[in-house]
C-alpha cells in the first residue's frame, strides 16, 4: 500500500515528487468568496458525519463610526477587497485530501481516502458599538448576524466539496496503472471544486451577495 498525494492550489495541479518508491500526493484547494455588502478566533469544528475534519477561523477587522454612512465608509476603507472593490465580509475555504492506493491483479485502486477542510471568515468588528444609540446598535446587530449567515453559506459549499471528494475517491474504480488512477483522482477533485465554485457564484447571484438574507445597513 502507498499513499498518493496530488496537489491542487486554486485549481492548478502540481506533482510533488516521489519518496522511496511510494508517491504521496496531497491536494489543497482555495476558494475565496465575498459578501456585497479583534483578534483572530480559531474554532476547530471537529469531525463531520463522514469524518471530514473542519477548522473554522474568524478574523475581524476593526471599524469605527457613529452613523450608518460613517460605518459604511469605514467598511469601504478597511474591509476585504477583490481588486479595487471593497466588501463587508469574506469567506475562503481550503480542501486538503489524501488517499492510499494499492496495486493488484485488477490494477491500481484506492484503498482509503481522507479530507480536511479549513474555512476562514473575515468580518467587521465595530469598536464603538457599546457607546452608540440603541437604534444604530440594533441595525448593526441585524446586519452582522445576516452577514455571518451569508458567509457561512459559502463555507457550506466548501464542506460539501470536501465530503464529495472524499466519498468520490473511496469509490473510484481501479485503473490499469497508478498513473491513470492519479489522473482520474485529479479530474474527480478538480471537477468537484469547479462545481462548488460555481455554486458559490450562483449563491451570490441568488442572494444578491447577501442582500436578500438581510445584509442591509441603512
N, C-alpha and C positions, 0 to 999 in steps of 0.2 A: 504494500500500500504506500502511496506517496501523497503529499499534499501539493495541490496545484494552486498557484496564485497568478491571477492576471490583473493588471492594474488599469482602472478606468478613472481618469481625472477629468471632470467636466466633459464627459462623453468622448474623450480621446484615449485610445488604448496604447499601452506601452508594456512590452515584455520586460521582465525584471531579472532574467538570467536563470542559471541553474546552479544547484549546490549538491555535490556528492551524488549525482545521478538522479536526484529527485527534484522535479520542478515544483517550485512553490509560486503561487500566484495569489495576489490579493487585489480587491477592487475597491476603489474609493471614488464615490460619485458626489459631486457638489452641485446643488441646485439652490439658487437664491431667488426669493420672491419678495415683493414689497406690497404694502397697502397704500392706497392713494391718500390717502389721507395726508447705590449708585455704585454701587459696586456690582461686580458680576456675580450672579447667583447660578450655581450649578445644581441640577437636580437629576441624579441617576434614577431613572424611572423603573429600572429593573427589567424583568423578562415579560415579553408579550405572550399571547396564547401559544404561538408556535416557537417559543424560545427566542424571539427577536429581542436582542438586548438594546435598550434605548437609553440615551443620555440627553437630557434637555438642559440647555444653558440659556439663562435670561440675562441679557446685557442692557443696561439702561443708560441713556444719555440725559444729562441734566438740562432742563429749560426753566426759564423764569417767565414773568408776565402777570399782569393784574387785570387783563381783559381778554376776550376771545381773539381780537386781532393781534394783540401782543403775544399771545400763546402761539398762534399760527406763525407769526414772524420768527419766534424762537425755534419752532419746529423746522421751519424752512432753512434756518441758519445752521442748526445743529443735528438735524436728523440724517438718516442714511440717504445715500444718493445712488442713482444709476445715471452715470454721465452727469449732466447738469440738472437733472430732475430730482428735487427733494421729496422725501416720503416721510410719513409719520412712523411707520413700522416696517419691519423687515424680517423675513424668515429664510433660513438657509438649512438645508438638510444634506447630510452625507451618509451614504451607504457603503459599508465595507463588507465584502463577502469572501469566504474561503470555502474550498471543498477538497475532499480527499478522493483520489482515484486509484483504481486497481485494474491491472490487465488480466484477462482470462481468455479462454478459448473463443468466447463470443466477441472479444475486442476489448476496448478500453471503456470503463464505465465509472460513474460517480458512486462512491460508497456512502458519503455523508456530506452535508453542506451546512454552513452556518452564515449568519448575517448579523451585523451590528449597525445601529442607526444612531447618529448624533444630529440633534437639531439645535440651532442657535437662533434665538429670537432677539431682536433689537427693538426696544420700546422706549417711549419717553417717560421721564420722571419729573414731575412738576414740583420743584423745591418749595414754591410758595403756596402750595395748596392749603395748608392748615391756616394760613393768615388771610385767605380770600373770603369773600362773602359766600353765603351758603348757596345762592343761586348758581354762581360760577363753579363752585365745587361740585354741585350736582351734575352740571353739564359735563364737567371734566371726567367725573367718575363714570358716567354712562359712555362717554367716548372711549375711555381707557379700557373698559370691560369689553366693549364691542371690537375694539382694535385687536385686543389679545385673542378673542374668539376667532376673528378673521385670520390672523396669522397662524393660529393653531390648526385651522383648516388646511393650510399649506403643509403643516407638519404631518397631518393625517395622510396626505398623499405620499410623503416620504416613508411613513410606516407601511403603507400598502406596497410601495416599491420594494422595500426590504423583505416583506413577507412573500411577495410574489417571486422574487429572485431566489430566496432560499427554497421554497417549495418547488419551483421550476427546476432548479439544479438537481434536487433529490430524485426527480422522476425523469431526468434527461436520459434518453436511451443510449445504449452502448454504441460506440463508433469504432470503425476498423482500426484507427490509430489514436494515440493520445493527443497528437497534434490536431486531429479533426475534432476530438472532444473539446479541446481548449477553444477552438474557433466557434464551435457550437455554443459553448458556455458564454463566450464573449457576445455572440449575436443575441442570445437569450437575454442577458443582462442589459445590453445596450437598448434592445427593443423595449424592455420594460421601463427603463429610465426615460426613454423618449416619450413613451405613452403617458407616464406620470407627470413629466414636464409639461406635456400638452394639457393634461388635466388641470395643472396649476394655472395655466393661461386661461383655460375655459372657466375655471372657478373665479378668477379675477374679472373676466368679462361678465359672467352671470351675476356677480355681486357688485359690479362696478367698483372694484377694488375695495369692497367692504361697505360702501355707502348704503346698500340695501340691507346690511346687517346692523346698521346703526353707527357706523364710523363717521359720525357727524358732530361737528363742534361749531355752533353758531349762536 
